[in-house]
Amino acid sequence: MSGARRVVGRDPATRRVLEVTVEDSVIAHVRPVAGSDDGGLPWICPGLIDLQVNGYHGHDVNGADVTADEVVELTRALARAGTTSYAPTIVTAAEADIFRSLRAITQARARDEHTQAAIPFVHVEGPHISPVDGPRGVHPAAEIRPPDVEEFRRWQQAAEGLVGIVTLSPHHAGAVPYTEALTRAGVVVAIGHTHATPDEVRAVVDAGARLSTHLGNGAHATITRHPNYIWTQLADNRLTATFIADGHHLPGDTLTAMVRAKGLERSVLVSDSVALAGLPPGEYVTPVGGAVILSADGRLAEAGTPYLAGAARSLTDGTAEICRLTGLGLGDALRLATANPGRFVPGRGRLAPGAPADLLLFDHADGDGSLRLRQVVAGGRVLE
């Protein structure tokens, strides 16, 4: 949209009424409005930032069918659901398959300005993860391999430098020099899908690793009580941890304790959503998980088993769920989906002059399973 537009809503952190002036694609002014509000106004916050998205609403950045058009449609579907910035996440695969996904994302950004604005970088989750059942998750064991700086450089060539986060397991012999090389290149190294020892975890953090990918998941069902790789990551203040708060991946008590251990300043919400997220409940067949069942509450499980087959809820769901599961206030929960991931996407996740005009107007009450969106503004455009 062109020209100026004013949007009014309540700040979830302070409960003050704010007037946000948007000019073209950026926020021009933010000012408090004097007087009280009877609660009829919606809440207002920056658009959500998701550092881990495999897919949503039938669209996927992985697989043999991924195209630039698919990525553009994924971007639109996510924006309508309140996620205005995201990191498309490519999982463990053959190098040629990773190249295909990287090129599709790069081409989508080149041909569509809104996709370019929404995608600051790509997250490659694997293939340098644990081959052990449990920590491996559903990543294909045959494609897991040690970290290789030359392979990373080939990724960057295919993606025109767009790879911004790489998740690996520190147990690999080459994990430390690989982490050092990526850190020098300005790429964030994350620890995830690992069976590493505490010493191995600390070694890659010393080398520059900054994130823990969906901490508490991608792990053994049973681990040594202490020490173990989860405690070490929780204890290290150099690591920011991402969490899946969909009500299925982490029980409420576990999520509460983990967020308290990391502190609000070092906690980030991600959806880790797959292509089935946002679709109607039912039985589906997927290339990776095979036959799966998507429940009405967003639980995605392998058919005939109690095991999860991925995450299938949006970040707006996760933001509401963490309030319900942990007792966090709405303002604090939103911080975990806006300002905190915004530290990895400079300039985003805040209501401030000069920031991108990505805004949500929504309703929320205690116990809600999602933010009830009234309006989404992405890059200054009001989405229908």
Stockholm file with secondary structure:
# STOCKHOLM 1.0

chainA/1-384         MSGARRVVGRDPATRRVLEVTVEDSVIAHVRPVAGSDDGGLPWICPGLIDLQVNGYHGHDVNGADVTADEVVELTRALARAGTTSYAPTIVTAAEADIFRSLRAITQARARDEHTQAAIPFVHVEGPHISPVDGPRGVHPAAEIRPPDVEEFRRWQQAAEGLVGIVTLSPHHAGAVPYTEALTRAGVVVAIGHTHATPDEVRAVVDAGARLSTHLGNGAHATITRHPNYIWTQLADNRLTATFIADGHHLPGDTLTAMVRAKGLERSVLVSDSVALAGLPPGEYVTPVGGAVILSADGRLAEAGTPYLAGAARSLTDGTAEICRLTGLGLGDALRLATANPGRFVPGRGRLAPGAPADLLLFDHADGDGSLRLRQVVAGGRVLE
#=GR chainA/1-384 SS CCSEEEEEEECTTTCCEEEEEEETTEEEEEEECSSCCCSCSCEEEECEEEEEESEETTEESSSTTCCHHHHHHHHHHHHHTTEEEEEEEEESCCHHHHHHHHHHHHHHHHHCHHHHHHCSCEEEECSSSCCSTTTTTTSCGGGCCCCCHHHHHHHHHHHTTCEEEEEECTTSTTHHHHHHHHHHTTCEEEECSCCCCHHHHHHHHHTTCCEETTTTSSSCSSCCSSSCHHHHHHHCTTCEEEEECSSSSSCHHHHHHHHHHHCGGGEEEECCBCTTTTSCSEEEEETTTEEEEECTTSEEEETTSSCEEEECCCHHHHHHHHHHHHCCCHHHHHHTTTHHHHTTSTTCSSCSTTSBCCEEEEECCTTCSSCEEEEEEETTEECC
#=GC SS_cons         CCSEEEEEEECTTTCCEEEEEEETTEEEEEEECSSCCCSCSCEEEECEEEEEESEETTEESSSTTCCHHHHHHHHHHHHHTTEEEEEEEEESCCHHHHHHHHHHHHHHHHHCHHHHHHCSCEEEECSSSCCSTTTTTTSCGGGCCCCCHHHHHHHHHHHTTCEEEEEECTTSTTHHHHHHHHHHTTCEEEECSCCCCHHHHHHHHHTTCCEETTTTSSSCSSCCSSSCHHHHHHHCTTCEEEEECSSSSSCHHHHHHHHHHHCGGGEEEECCBCTTTTSCSEEEEETTTEEEEECTTSEEEETTSSCEEEECCCHHHHHHHHHHHHCCCHHHHHHTTTHHHHTTSTTCSSCSTTSBCCEEEEECCTTCSSCEEEEEEETTEECC
//
